[in-house]
């Protein structure tokens, strides 16, 4: 991950905070490493309930959430997050390996947001996040 693509070198040094919510530890670690290399300060959560606690206590410029998790799904997490922090739903990117297994309502929500398909490659994560940042610039306070 020591390589730097031209698009990555044009990013500001501090992109603010990102939250990675995924029940798979290896996936959380991969996303966290990529986001840290891009310039984010990264928090992680092992499930949507932990993710809810994180967004209660801190604002995030980016949230990458798995869709399929035990307990509360990523879609439910997304829907409930708006009642905790205004505007937070605009900061979501989803990740999943099974987009075709979603019901119609979940699919509609998931396809309205950027989605990184698993197994994720570093380049796919970077490209999706870069496009997200172009479409949703980071607000520095």
C-alpha positions as CSV (number, residue, x, y, z in Angstrom):
1,X,0.0,0.0,0.0
2,X,3.0,2.3,-0.1
3,X,2.2,3.2,-3.7
4,X,0.5,6.5,-4.4
5,X,-1.7,7.1,-7.3
6,X,-1.9,10.7,-8.7
7,X,-5.5,11.1,-7.5
8,X,-4.5,10.1,-3.9
9,X,-1.6,12.5,-3.8
10,X,-4.1,15.4,-4.6
11,X,-6.1,14.7,-1.4
12,X,-5.8,17.0,1.6
13,X,-3.7,15.6,4.5
14,X,-6.7,15.4,6.8
15,X,-10.0,14.1,5.5
16,X,-11.5,14.0,8.9
17,X,-13.0,10.9,10.5
18,X,-14.3,7.7,8.9
19,X,-16.1,4.8,10.4
20,X,-15.9,1.2,9.1
21,X,-18.7,-1.1,10.2
22,X,-18.3,-4.8,9.3
23,X,-18.6,-8.0,11.2
24,X,-15.5,-9.5,9.6
25,X,-12.3,-8.4,11.4
26,X,-10.1,-8.9,8.3
27,X,-12.4,-6.7,6.2
28,X,-12.5,-4.0,8.9
29,X,-8.7,-4.0,9.0
30,X,-8.4,-3.7,5.2
31,X,-10.8,-0.8,4.9
32,X,-9.2,0.9,7.9
33,X,-5.7,0.6,6.5
34,X,-6.8,1.9,3.1
35,X,-8.7,4.9,4.6
36,X,-5.8,5.8,6.9
37,X,-3.4,5.8,3.9
38,X,-5.8,8.1,2.2
39,X,-5.8,10.6,5.1
40,X,-8.8,9.6,7.3
41,X,-8.7,9.1,11.0
42,X,-10.5,5.8,11.2
43,X,-12.8,4.2,13.9
44,X,-14.2,0.7,13.5
45,X,-17.3,-1.2,14.7
46,X,-17.9,-4.9,14.7
47,X,-21.7,-4.5,14.1
48,X,-24.4,-1.9,13.5
49,X,-25.1,-1.5,17.2
50,X,-21.5,-0.5,17.8
51,X,-21.7,1.8,14.8
52,X,-24.8,3.5,16.3
53,X,-22.8,4.2,19.5
54,X,-19.9,5.6,17.5
55,X,-22.1,8.1,15.5
56,X,-23.8,9.1,18.8
57,X,-20.5,10.2,20.1
58,X,-18.8,11.6,17.0
59,X,-19.4,13.1,13.6
60,X,-18.0,11.2,10.6
61,X,-17.2,12.4,7.0
62,X,-17.5,8.9,5.7
63,X,-19.1,5.7,6.9
64,X,-18.5,2.4,5.1
65,X,-21.0,-0.2,6.3
66,X,-21.4,-3.8,5.4
67,X,-25.0,-4.5,4.4
68,X,-25.3,-8.1,5.7
69,X,-24.4,-8.3,9.4
70,X,-25.8,-10.3,12.3
71,X,-28.4,-8.5,14.3
72,X,-29.1,-5.1,12.7
73,X,-28.3,-5.0,9.0
74,X,-26.4,-2.2,7.3
75,X,-29.6,-0.9,5.7
76,X,-31.3,-0.7,9.1
77,X,-28.2,1.0,10.5
78,X,-28.4,3.5,7.7
79,X,-32.1,4.2,8.2
80,X,-31.8,4.6,12.0
81,X,-28.7,6.8,11.8
82,X,-30.6,9.8,10.6
83,X,-32.5,10.1,13.8
84,X,-29.2,10.2,15.7
85,X,-27.2,12.7,13.7
86,X,-28.6,15.1,11.1
87,X,-27.1,14.7,7.6
88,X,-25.2,11.5,8.5
89,X,-27.0,9.4,5.8
90,X,-25.3,11.5,3.2
91,X,-21.9,10.1,4.3
92,X,-22.7,6.4,3.7
93,X,-21.0,4.0,1.3
94,X,-22.1,0.3,1.5
95,X,-20.1,-2.9,1.0
96,X,-21.4,-6.3,0.3
97,X,-20.7,-9.6,-1.4
98,X,-24.4,-10.4,-2.0
99,X,-26.2,-7.5,-3.6
100,X,-28.6,-9.9,-5.4
101,X,-29.8,-11.4,-2.1
102,X,-31.4,-8.1,-0.9
103,X,-35.1,-7.6,-0.8
104,X,-36.6,-4.9,-3.0
105,X,-36.6,-2.2,-0.4
106,X,-33.0,-2.9,0.7
107,X,-31.9,-3.1,-2.9
108,X,-33.4,0.3,-3.7
109,X,-31.6,1.9,-0.7
110,X,-28.3,0.2,-1.5
111,X,-28.2,1.1,-5.1
112,X,-28.8,4.8,-4.3
113,X,-25.5,4.8,-2.4
114,X,-22.0,3.9,-3.6
115,X,-21.4,0.2,-3.0
116,X,-18.0,-1.7,-2.9
117,X,-18.4,-5.3,-3.8
118,X,-16.6,-8.0,-1.8
119,X,-14.1,-9.3,-2.0
120,X,-12.8,-5.8,-2.2
121,X,-9.5,-4.8,-3.8
122,X,-7.5,-1.8,-2.5
123,X,-8.0,-0.1,-5.9
124,X,-11.8,-0.5,-5.8
125,X,-11.9,0.9,-2.3
126,X,-9.8,3.9,-3.3
127,X,-11.7,4.6,-6.5
128,X,-15.1,4.4,-4.7
129,X,-14.0,6.7,-1.9
130,X,-12.4,9.1,-4.3
131,X,-15.6,9.3,-6.3
132,X,-17.6,9.7,-3.1
133,X,-15.3,12.6,-2.0
134,X,-15.7,14.3,-5.4
135,X,-19.5,14.0,-5.1
136,X,-19.6,14.7,-1.4
137,X,-16.8,17.1,-0.4
138,X,-15.5,16.8,3.1
139,X,-16.6,19.7,5.4
140,X,-13.9,20.9,7.7
141,X,-15.1,22.6,10.8
